[in-house]
Amino acid sequence: MSVYESIIKGLSEAVEYEKGSGKARITKCTVNPAPEFTSQEIKDIRLSFGMTQLTFAEVMGVSVKTVEAWEAGTNKPIGSARRFLGVLKAEPELLSRVNIISA
């Protein structure tokens, strides 16, 4: 099936569902809140990788000033940074596995 045909099929299914004559797949899930981290926990995560603040900032996609502020407790990570910190804490091998770092 071509991309065009797939799109047309999906749109047709959506129209049928909207009219009440089609079935839709419904998946329910619960999204857990992003974890919060203390300044010490952030520093501990960074040090567990043996990284400088500069290298950790590059991994996180933020400035070194941001990492400094997190570790000083001046600022707290928000949104995707909190989520990514949680992933790094739970799955430390992720950085190597997805080629963010190479040892």
Backbone atoms as SQL, in Angstrom:
CREATE TABLE atoms (id INTEGER PRIMARY KEY, chain TEXT, resi INTEGER, resn TEXT, atom TEXT, x REAL, y REAL, z REAL);
INSERT INTO atoms VALUES
  (1, 'A', 1, 'MET', 'N', 0.846, -1.173, 0.000),
  (2, 'A', 1, 'MET', 'CA', 0.000, 0.000, 0.000),
  (3, 'A', 1, 'MET', 'C', 0.895, 1.241, 0.000),
  (4, 'A', 2, 'SER', 'N', 0.612, 2.169, -0.873),
  (5, 'A', 2, 'SER', 'CA', 1.402, 3.393, -0.961),
  (6, 'A', 2, 'SER', 'C', 1.043, 4.330, 0.194),
  (7, 'A', 3, 'VAL', 'N', 1.858, 5.336, 0.403),
  (8, 'A', 3, 'VAL', 'CA', 1.590, 6.312, 1.448),
  (9, 'A', 3, 'VAL', 'C', 0.252, 6.999, 1.173),
  (10, 'A', 4, 'TYR', 'N', 0.029, 7.365, -0.077),
  (11, 'A', 4, 'TYR', 'CA', -1.223, 8.013, -0.466),
  (12, 'A', 4, 'TYR', 'C', -2.424, 7.124, -0.118),
  (13, 'A', 5, 'GLU', 'N', -2.336, 5.845, -0.491),
  (14, 'A', 5, 'GLU', 'CA', -3.435, 4.921, -0.223),
  (15, 'A', 5, 'GLU', 'C', -3.666, 4.750, 1.286),
  (16, 'A', 6, 'SER', 'N', -2.587, 4.729, 2.038),
  (17, 'A', 6, 'SER', 'CA', -2.684, 4.598, 3.483),
  (18, 'A', 6, 'SER', 'C', -3.376, 5.819, 4.097),
  (19, 'A', 7, 'ILE', 'N', -3.031, 6.994, 3.609),
  (20, 'A', 7, 'ILE', 'CA', -3.652, 8.223, 4.112),
  (21, 'A', 7, 'ILE', 'C', -5.139, 8.240, 3.776),
  (22, 'A', 8, 'ILE', 'N', -5.467, 7.906, 2.538),
  (23, 'A', 8, 'ILE', 'CA', -6.865, 7.881, 2.103),
  (24, 'A', 8, 'ILE', 'C', -7.660, 6.868, 2.940),
  (25, 'A', 9, 'LYS', 'N', -7.073, 5.704, 3.173),
  (26, 'A', 9, 'LYS', 'CA', -7.746, 4.677, 3.975),
  (27, 'A', 9, 'LYS', 'C', -7.999, 5.198, 5.389),
  (28, 'A', 10, 'GLY', 'N', -6.996, 5.826, 5.983),
  (29, 'A', 10, 'GLY', 'CA', -7.138, 6.369, 7.330),
  (30, 'A', 10, 'GLY', 'C', -8.200, 7.455, 7.399),
  (31, 'A', 11, 'LEU', 'N', -8.213, 8.328, 6.392),
  (32, 'A', 11, 'LEU', 'CA', -9.225, 9.383, 6.360),
  (33, 'A', 11, 'LEU', 'C', -10.626, 8.805, 6.186),
  (34, 'A', 12, 'SER', 'N', -10.741, 7.797, 5.347),
  (35, 'A', 12, 'SER', 'CA', -12.043, 7.145, 5.142),
  (36, 'A', 12, 'SER', 'C', -12.536, 6.504, 6.430),
  (37, 'A', 13, 'GLU', 'N', -11.632, 5.855, 7.158),
  (38, 'A', 13, 'GLU', 'CA', -11.997, 5.240, 8.436),
  (39, 'A', 13, 'GLU', 'C', -12.427, 6.308, 9.441),
  (40, 'A', 14, 'ALA', 'N', -11.743, 7.446, 9.438),
  (41, 'A', 14, 'ALA', 'CA', -12.095, 8.535, 10.355),
  (42, 'A', 14, 'ALA', 'C', -13.479, 9.088, 10.041),
  (43, 'A', 15, 'VAL', 'N', -13.790, 9.228, 8.749),
  (44, 'A', 15, 'VAL', 'CA', -15.106, 9.726, 8.331),
  (45, 'A', 15, 'VAL', 'C', -16.194, 8.739, 8.753),
  (46, 'A', 16, 'GLU', 'N', -15.943, 7.450, 8.531),
  (47, 'A', 16, 'GLU', 'CA', -16.925, 6.425, 8.912),
  (48, 'A', 16, 'GLU', 'C', -17.148, 6.436, 10.424),
  (49, 'A', 17, 'TYR', 'N', -16.089, 6.590, 11.171),
  (50, 'A', 17, 'TYR', 'CA', -16.217, 6.635, 12.628),
  (51, 'A', 17, 'TYR', 'C', -17.039, 7.847, 13.044),
  (52, 'A', 18, 'GLU', 'N', -16.746, 8.982, 12.443),
  (53, 'A', 18, 'GLU', 'CA', -17.460, 10.220, 12.768),
  (54, 'A', 18, 'GLU', 'C', -18.953, 10.102, 12.458),
  (55, 'A', 19, 'LYS', 'N', -19.276, 9.382, 11.403),
  (56, 'A', 19, 'LYS', 'CA', -20.679, 9.163, 11.025),
  (57, 'A', 19, 'LYS', 'C', -21.365, 8.145, 11.946),
  (58, 'A', 20, 'GLY', 'N', -20.571, 7.439, 12.747),
  (59, 'A', 20, 'GLY', 'CA', -21.130, 6.461, 13.669),
  (60, 'A', 20, 'GLY', 'C', -21.170, 5.049, 13.130),
  (61, 'A', 21, 'SER', 'N', -20.627, 4.846, 11.933),
  (62, 'A', 21, 'SER', 'CA', -20.693, 3.504, 11.351),
  (63, 'A', 21, 'SER', 'C', -19.347, 2.786, 11.340),
  (64, 'A', 22, 'GLY', 'N', -18.336, 3.378, 11.890),
  (65, 'A', 22, 'GLY', 'CA', -17.010, 2.742, 11.910),
  (66, 'A', 22, 'GLY', 'C', -16.538, 2.533, 13.334),
  (67, 'A', 23, 'LYS', 'N', -15.554, 1.707, 13.478),
  (68, 'A', 23, 'LYS', 'CA', -14.970, 1.437, 14.783),
  (69, 'A', 23, 'LYS', 'C', -13.610, 2.118, 14.860),
  (70, 'A', 24, 'ALA', 'N', -13.302, 2.603, 16.032),
  (71, 'A', 24, 'ALA', 'CA', -11.992, 3.228, 16.252),
  (72, 'A', 24, 'ALA', 'C', -11.259, 2.448, 17.333),
  (73, 'A', 25, 'ARG', 'N', -9.958, 2.393, 17.178),
  (74, 'A', 25, 'ARG', 'CA', -9.143, 1.776, 18.217),
  (75, 'A', 25, 'ARG', 'C', -8.908, 2.818, 19.300),
  (76, 'A', 26, 'ILE', 'N', -9.161, 2.430, 20.503),
  (77, 'A', 26, 'ILE', 'CA', -8.965, 3.338, 21.623),
  (78, 'A', 26, 'ILE', 'C', -7.970, 2.695, 22.577),
  (79, 'A', 27, 'THR', 'N', -6.943, 3.439, 22.895),
  (80, 'A', 27, 'THR', 'CA', -5.946, 2.978, 23.842),
  (81, 'A', 27, 'THR', 'C', -5.921, 3.951, 25.004),
  (82, 'A', 28, 'LYS', 'N', -6.113, 3.436, 26.190),
  (83, 'A', 28, 'LYS', 'CA', -6.066, 4.273, 27.379),
  (84, 'A', 28, 'LYS', 'C', -4.749, 4.022, 28.086),
  (85, 'A', 29, 'CYS', 'N', -4.159, 5.100, 28.526),
  (86, 'A', 29, 'CYS', 'CA', -2.922, 4.968, 29.294),
  (87, 'A', 29, 'CYS', 'C', -2.867, 6.096, 30.316),
  (88, 'A', 30, 'THR', 'N', -2.108, 5.870, 31.326),
  (89, 'A', 30, 'THR', 'CA', -1.881, 6.878, 32.348),
  (90, 'A', 30, 'THR', 'C', -0.452, 7.365, 32.196),
  (91, 'A', 31, 'VAL', 'N', -0.287, 8.659, 32.095),
  (92, 'A', 31, 'VAL', 'CA', 1.044, 9.246, 31.997),
  (93, 'A', 31, 'VAL', 'C', 1.438, 9.731, 33.388),
  (94, 'A', 32, 'ASN', 'N', 2.483, 9.128, 33.908),
  (95, 'A', 32, 'ASN', 'CA', 2.962, 9.526, 35.224),
  (96, 'A', 32, 'ASN', 'C', 3.596, 10.904, 35.142),
  (97, 'A', 33, 'PRO', 'N', 3.489, 11.685, 36.194),
  (98, 'A', 33, 'PRO', 'CA', 4.112, 13.015, 36.168),
  (99, 'A', 33, 'PRO', 'C', 5.630, 12.898, 36.063),
  (100, 'A', 34, 'ALA', 'N', 6.229, 13.892, 35.442),
  (101, 'A', 34, 'ALA', 'CA', 7.692, 13.918, 35.347),
  (102, 'A', 34, 'ALA', 'C', 8.259, 14.083, 36.758),
  (103, 'A', 35, 'PRO', 'N', 9.295, 13.326, 37.064),
  (104, 'A', 35, 'PRO', 'CA', 9.854, 13.414, 38.420),
  (105, 'A', 35, 'PRO', 'C', 10.516, 14.771, 38.679),
  (106, 'A', 36, 'GLU', 'N', 10.580, 15.128, 39.938),
  (107, 'A', 36, 'GLU', 'CA', 11.303, 16.335, 40.333),
  (108, 'A', 36, 'GLU', 'C', 12.626, 15.905, 40.942),
  (109, 'A', 37, 'PHE', 'N', 13.623, 16.761, 40.803),
  (110, 'A', 37, 'PHE', 'CA', 14.962, 16.439, 41.280),
  (111, 'A', 37, 'PHE', 'C', 15.510, 17.583, 42.109),
  (112, 'A', 38, 'THR', 'N', 16.215, 17.214, 43.179),
  (113, 'A', 38, 'THR', 'CA', 16.922, 18.221, 43.963),
  (114, 'A', 38, 'THR', 'C', 18.214, 18.566, 43.236),
  (115, 'A', 39, 'SER', 'N', 18.825, 19.652, 43.655),
  (116, 'A', 39, 'SER', 'CA', 20.100, 20.045, 43.041),
  (117, 'A', 39, 'SER', 'C', 21.150, 18.946, 43.233),
  (118, 'A', 40, 'GLN', 'N', 21.149, 18.308, 44.400),
  (119, 'A', 40, 'GLN', 'CA', 22.120, 17.239, 44.655),
  (120, 'A', 40, 'GLN', 'C', 21.854, 16.020, 43.782),
  (121, 'A', 41, 'GLU', 'N', 20.592, 15.680, 43.571),
  (122, 'A', 41, 'GLU', 'CA', 20.268, 14.541, 42.704),
  (123, 'A', 41, 'GLU', 'C', 20.742, 14.783, 41.274),
  (124, 'A', 42, 'ILE', 'N', 20.585, 16.006, 40.798),
  (125, 'A', 42, 'ILE', 'CA', 21.046, 16.332, 39.437),
  (126, 'A', 42, 'ILE', 'C', 22.555, 16.195, 39.357),
  (127, 'A', 43, 'LYS', 'N', 23.244, 16.709, 40.355),
  (128, 'A', 43, 'LYS', 'CA', 24.703, 16.591, 40.381),
  (129, 'A', 43, 'LYS', 'C', 25.124, 15.122, 40.451),
  (130, 'A', 44, 'ASP', 'N', 24.415, 14.341, 41.260),
  (131, 'A', 44, 'ASP', 'CA', 24.732, 12.911, 41.381),
  (132, 'A', 44, 'ASP', 'C', 24.539, 12.178, 40.054),
  (133, 'A', 45, 'ILE', 'N', 23.491, 12.525, 39.316),
  (134, 'A', 45, 'ILE', 'CA', 23.264, 11.904, 38.002),
  (135, 'A', 45, 'ILE', 'C', 24.424, 12.254, 37.073),
  (136, 'A', 46, 'ARG', 'N', 24.802, 13.545, 37.052),
  (137, 'A', 46, 'ARG', 'CA', 25.918, 13.975, 36.196),
  (138, 'A', 46, 'ARG', 'C', 27.201, 13.243, 36.575),
  (139, 'A', 47, 'LEU', 'N', 27.485, 13.191, 37.864),
  (140, 'A', 47, 'LEU', 'CA', 28.724, 12.559, 38.319),
  (141, 'A', 47, 'LEU', 'C', 28.719, 11.047, 38.087),
  (142, 'A', 48, 'SER', 'N', 27.534, 10.442, 38.088),
  (143, 'A', 48, 'SER', 'CA', 27.463, 8.999, 37.831),
  (144, 'A', 48, 'SER', 'C', 27.944, 8.666, 36.417),
  (145, 'A', 49, 'PHE', 'N', 27.876, 9.639, 35.523),
  (146, 'A', 49, 'PHE', 'CA', 28.390, 9.461, 34.165),
  (147, 'A', 49, 'PHE', 'C', 29.821, 9.955, 34.040),
  (148, 'A', 50, 'GLY', 'N', 30.358, 10.536, 35.114),
  (149, 'A', 50, 'GLY', 'CA', 31.724, 11.061, 35.087),
  (150, 'A', 50, 'GLY', 'C', 31.863, 12.258, 34.162),
  (151, 'A', 51, 'MET', 'N', 30.825, 13.073, 34.068),
  (152, 'A', 51, 'MET', 'CA', 30.820, 14.192, 33.130),
  (153, 'A', 51, 'MET', 'C', 31.064, 15.521, 33.832),
  (154, 'A', 52, 'THR', 'N', 31.676, 16.422, 33.091),
  (155, 'A', 52, 'THR', 'CA', 31.767, 17.804, 33.540),
  (156, 'A', 52, 'THR', 'C', 30.405, 18.456, 33.328),
  (157, 'A', 53, 'GLN', 'N', 30.224, 19.626, 33.899),
  (158, 'A', 53, 'GLN', 'CA', 28.973, 20.348, 33.673),
  (159, 'A', 53, 'GLN', 'C', 28.804, 20.689, 32.186),
  (160, 'A', 54, 'LEU', 'N', 29.894, 20.999, 31.514),
  (161, 'A', 54, 'LEU', 'CA', 29.829, 21.332, 30.087),
  (162, 'A', 54, 'LEU', 'C', 29.348, 20.138, 29.263),
  (163, 'A', 55, 'THR', 'N', 29.943, 18.975, 29.513),
  (164, 'A', 55, 'THR', 'CA', 29.543, 17.777, 28.764),
  (165, 'A', 55, 'THR', 'C', 28.099, 17.411, 29.077),
  (166, 'A', 56, 'PHE', 'N', 27.720, 17.482, 30.346),
  (167, 'A', 56, 'PHE', 'CA', 26.352, 17.151, 30.727),
  (168, 'A', 56, 'PHE', 'C', 25.359, 18.117, 30.083),
  (169, 'A', 57, 'ALA', 'N', 25.732, 19.383, 30.011),
  (170, 'A', 57, 'ALA', 'CA', 24.876, 20.375, 29.351),
  (171, 'A', 57, 'ALA', 'C', 24.674, 20.013, 27.884),
  (172, 'A', 58, 'GLU', 'N', 25.720, 19.569, 27.224),
  (173, 'A', 58, 'GLU', 'CA', 25.608, 19.162, 25.819),
  (174, 'A', 58, 'GLU', 'C', 24.675, 17.962, 25.678),
  (175, 'A', 59, 'VAL', 'N', 24.792, 17.007, 26.594),
  (176, 'A', 59, 'VAL', 'CA', 23.925, 15.831, 26.564),
  (177, 'A', 59, 'VAL', 'C', 22.470, 16.245, 26.783),
  (178, 'A', 60, 'MET', 'N', 22.233, 17.141, 27.715),
  (179, 'A', 60, 'MET', 'CA', 20.877, 17.572, 28.055),
  (180, 'A', 60, 'MET', 'C', 20.294, 18.556, 27.041),
  (181, 'A', 61, 'GLY', 'N', 21.161, 19.148, 26.225),
  (182, 'A', 61, 'GLY', 'CA', 20.684, 20.126, 25.250),
  (183, 'A', 61, 'GLY', 'C', 20.381, 21.479, 25.863),
  (184, 'A', 62, 'VAL', 'N', 21.123, 21.808, 26.903),
  (185, 'A', 62, 'VAL', 'CA', 20.951, 23.097, 27.576),
  (186, 'A', 62, 'VAL', 'C', 22.318, 23.765, 27.706),
  (187, 'A', 63, 'SER', 'N', 22.333, 24.984, 28.188),
  (188, 'A', 63, 'SER', 'CA', 23.601, 25.681, 28.380),
  (189, 'A', 63, 'SER', 'C', 24.272, 25.213, 29.672),
  (190, 'A', 64, 'VAL', 'N', 25.569, 25.437, 29.742),
  (191, 'A', 64, 'VAL', 'CA', 26.294, 25.083, 30.968),
  (192, 'A', 64, 'VAL', 'C', 25.787, 25.929, 32.127),
  (193, 'A', 65, 'LYS', 'N', 25.379, 27.160, 31.861),
  (194, 'A', 65, 'LYS', 'CA', 24.815, 28.024, 32.911),
  (195, 'A', 65, 'LYS', 'C', 23.543, 27.414, 33.493),
  (196, 'A', 66, 'THR', 'N', 22.771, 26.741, 32.644),
  (197, 'A', 66, 'THR', 'CA', 21.551, 26.084, 33.117),
  (198, 'A', 66, 'THR', 'C', 21.896, 24.949, 34.067),
  (199, 'A', 67, 'VAL', 'N', 22.870, 24.123, 33.698),
  (200, 'A', 67, 'VAL', 'CA', 23.295, 23.025, 34.582),
  (201, 'A', 67, 'VAL', 'C', 23.845, 23.591, 35.883),
  (202, 'A', 68, 'GLU', 'N', 24.636, 24.644, 35.796),
  (203, 'A', 68, 'GLU', 'CA', 25.162, 25.281, 37.011),
  (204, 'A', 68, 'GLU', 'C', 24.024, 25.738, 37.919),
  (205, 'A', 69, 'ALA', 'N', 22.997, 26.355, 37.321),
  (206, 'A', 69, 'ALA', 'CA', 21.857, 26.845, 38.104),
  (207, 'A', 69, 'ALA', 'C', 21.064, 25.699, 38.718),
  (208, 'A', 70, 'TRP', 'N', 20.917, 24.602, 37.984),
  (209, 'A', 70, 'TRP', 'CA', 20.224, 23.436, 38.533),
  (210, 'A', 70, 'TRP', 'C', 20.968, 22.906, 39.753),
  (211, 'A', 71, 'GLU', 'N', 22.288, 22.775, 39.604),
  (212, 'A', 71, 'GLU', 'CA', 23.095, 22.188, 40.678),
  (213, 'A', 71, 'GLU', 'C', 23.245, 23.130, 41.867),
  (214, 'A', 72, 'ALA', 'N', 23.130, 24.425, 41.633),
  (215, 'A', 72, 'ALA', 'CA', 23.193, 25.394, 42.727),
  (216, 'A', 72, 'ALA', 'C', 21.833, 25.544, 43.409),
  (217, 'A', 73, 'GLY', 'N', 20.796, 25.011, 42.788),
  (218, 'A', 73, 'GLY', 'CA', 19.455, 25.139, 43.339),
  (219, 'A', 73, 'GLY', 'C', 18.784, 26.455, 42.996),
  (220, 'A', 74, 'THR', 'N', 19.417, 27.240, 42.124),
  (221, 'A', 74, 'THR', 'CA', 18.857, 28.521, 41.703),
  (222, 'A', 74, 'THR', 'C', 17.646, 28.315, 40.812),
  (223, 'A', 75, 'ASN', 'N', 17.747, 27.378, 39.886),
  (224, 'A', 75, 'ASN', 'CA', 16.660, 27.021, 38.977),
  (225, 'A', 75, 'ASN', 'C', 16.405, 25.524, 39.088),
  (226, 'A', 76, 'LYS', 'N', 15.228, 25.126, 38.637),
  (227, 'A', 76, 'LYS', 'CA', 14.889, 23.705, 38.592),
  (228, 'A', 76, 'LYS', 'C', 14.576, 23.330, 37.155),
  (229, 'A', 77, 'PRO', 'N', 14.960, 22.121, 36.751),
  (230, 'A', 77, 'PRO', 'CA', 14.610, 21.684, 35.396),
  (231, 'A', 77, 'PRO', 'C', 13.095, 21.566, 35.265),
  (232, 'A', 78, 'ILE', 'N', 12.607, 21.825, 34.059),
  (233, 'A', 78, 'ILE', 'CA', 11.175, 21.732, 33.797),
  (234, 'A', 78, 'ILE', 'C', 10.936, 20.821, 32.600),
  (235, 'A', 79, 'GLY', 'N', 9.711, 20.403, 32.443),
  (236, 'A', 79, 'GLY', 'CA', 9.256, 19.684, 31.262),
  (237, 'A', 79, 'GLY', 'C', 10.129, 18.531, 30.826),
  (238, 'A', 80, 'SER', 'N', 10.577, 18.620, 29.583),
  (239, 'A', 80, 'SER', 'CA', 11.321, 17.509, 28.992),
  (240, 'A', 80, 'SER', 'C', 12.652, 17.262, 29.696),
  (241, 'A', 81, 'ALA', 'N', 13.253, 18.295, 30.286),
  (242, 'A', 81, 'ALA', 'CA', 14.513, 18.090, 31.017),
  (243, 'A', 81, 'ALA', 'C', 14.274, 17.199, 32.229),
  (244, 'A', 82, 'ARG', 'N', 13.171, 17.413, 32.949),
  (245, 'A', 82, 'ARG', 'CA', 12.852, 16.547, 34.088),
  (246, 'A', 82, 'ARG', 'C', 12.604, 15.124, 33.620),
  (247, 'A', 83, 'ARG', 'N', 11.867, 14.987, 32.524),
  (248, 'A', 83, 'ARG', 'CA', 11.567, 13.654, 31.998),
  (249, 'A', 83, 'ARG', 'C', 12.867, 12.952, 31.603),
  (250, 'A', 84, 'PHE', 'N', 13.782, 13.676, 30.905),
  (251, 'A', 84, 'PHE', 'CA', 15.030, 13.078, 30.447),
  (252, 'A', 84, 'PHE', 'C', 15.927, 12.711, 31.632),
  (253, 'A', 85, 'LEU', 'N', 15.969, 13.553, 32.659),
  (254, 'A', 85, 'LEU', 'CA', 16.743, 13.215, 33.852),
  (255, 'A', 85, 'LEU', 'C', 16.227, 11.924, 34.484),
  (256, 'A', 86, 'GLY', 'N', 14.906, 11.771, 34.504),
  (257, 'A', 86, 'GLY', 'CA', 14.321, 10.547, 35.041),
  (258, 'A', 86, 'GLY', 'C', 14.718, 9.322, 34.243),
  (259, 'A', 87, 'VAL', 'N', 14.748, 9.474, 32.917),
  (260, 'A', 87, 'VAL', 'CA', 15.160, 8.366, 32.051),
  (261, 'A', 87, 'VAL', 'C', 16.632, 8.037, 32.294),
  (262, 'A', 88, 'LEU', 'N', 17.472, 9.060, 32.382),
  (263, 'A', 88, 'LEU', 'CA', 18.906, 8.828, 32.612),
  (264, 'A', 88, 'LEU', 'C', 19.158, 8.133, 33.945),
  (265, 'A', 89, 'LYS', 'N', 18.401, 8.526, 34.956),
  (266, 'A', 89, 'LYS', 'CA', 18.566, 7.890, 36.266),
  (267, 'A', 89, 'LYS', 'C', 18.151, 6.426, 36.219),
  (268, 'A', 90, 'ALA', 'N', 17.062, 6.139, 35.501),
  (269, 'A', 90, 'ALA', 'CA', 16.545, 4.771, 35.432),
  (270, 'A', 90, 'ALA', 'C', 17.304, 3.890, 34.446),
  (271, 'A', 91, 'GLU', 'N', 17.800, 4.485, 33.369),
  (272, 'A', 91, 'GLU', 'CA', 18.453, 3.727, 32.296),
  (273, 'A', 91, 'GLU', 'C', 19.782, 4.370, 31.915),
  (274, 'A', 92, 'PRO', 'N', 20.792, 4.292, 32.764),
  (275, 'A', 92, 'PRO', 'CA', 22.052, 4.985, 32.488),
  (276, 'A', 92, 'PRO', 'C', 22.755, 4.540, 31.202),
  (277, 'A', 93, 'GLU', 'N', 22.487, 3.321, 30.740),
  (278, 'A', 93, 'GLU', 'CA', 23.131, 2.837, 29.515),
  (279, 'A', 93, 'GLU', 'C', 22.514, 3.441, 28.259),
  (280, 'A', 94, 'LEU', 'N', 21.429, 4.166, 28.403),
  (281, 'A', 94, 'LEU', 'CA', 20.731, 4.746, 27.259),
  (282, 'A', 94, 'LEU', 'C', 21.627, 5.650, 26.412),
  (283, 'A', 95, 'LEU', 'N', 22.444, 6.456, 27.056),
  (284, 'A', 95, 'LEU', 'CA', 23.283, 7.397, 26.303),
  (285, 'A', 95, 'LEU', 'C', 24.193, 6.693, 25.309),
  (286, 'A', 96, 'SER', 'N', 24.756, 5.591, 25.704),
  (287, 'A', 96, 'SER', 'CA', 25.606, 4.823, 24.782),
  (288, 'A', 96, 'SER', 'C', 24.768, 4.081, 23.754),
  (289, 'A', 97, 'ARG', 'N', 23.668, 3.497, 24.222),
  (290, 'A', 97, 'ARG', 'CA', 22.840, 2.682, 23.339),
  (291, 'A', 97, 'ARG', 'C', 22.271, 3.470, 22.161),
  (292, 'A', 98, 'VAL', 'N', 21.910, 4.714, 22.383),
  (293, 'A', 98, 'VAL', 'CA', 21.326, 5.523, 21.301),
  (294, 'A', 98, 'VAL', 'C', 22.343, 6.496, 20.708),
  (295, 'A', 99, 'ASN', 'N', 23.617, 6.247, 20.995),
  (296, 'A', 99, 'ASN', 'CA', 24.737, 7.001, 20.395),
  (297, 'A', 99, 'ASN', 'C', 24.733, 8.476, 20.722),
  (298, 'A', 100, 'ILE', 'N', 24.278, 8.834, 21.912),
  (299, 'A', 100, 'ILE', 'CA', 24.422, 10.211, 22.353),
  (300, 'A', 100, 'ILE', 'C', 25.860, 10.441, 22.811),
  (301, 'A', 101, 'ILE', 'N', 26.436, 9.414, 23.432),
  (302, 'A', 101, 'ILE', 'CA', 27.853, 9.448, 23.792),
  (303, 'A', 101, 'ILE', 'C', 28.512, 8.195, 23.264),
  (304, 'A', 102, 'SER', 'N', 29.814, 8.281, 23.082),
  (305, 'A', 102, 'SER', 'CA', 30.575, 7.079, 22.729),
  (306, 'A', 102, 'SER', 'C', 31.763, 7.008, 23.672),
  (307, 'A', 103, 'ALA', 'N', 31.983, 5.834, 24.196),
  (308, 'A', 103, 'ALA', 'CA', 33.048, 5.657, 25.185),
  (309, 'A', 103, 'ALA', 'C', 34.358, 5.321, 24.516);
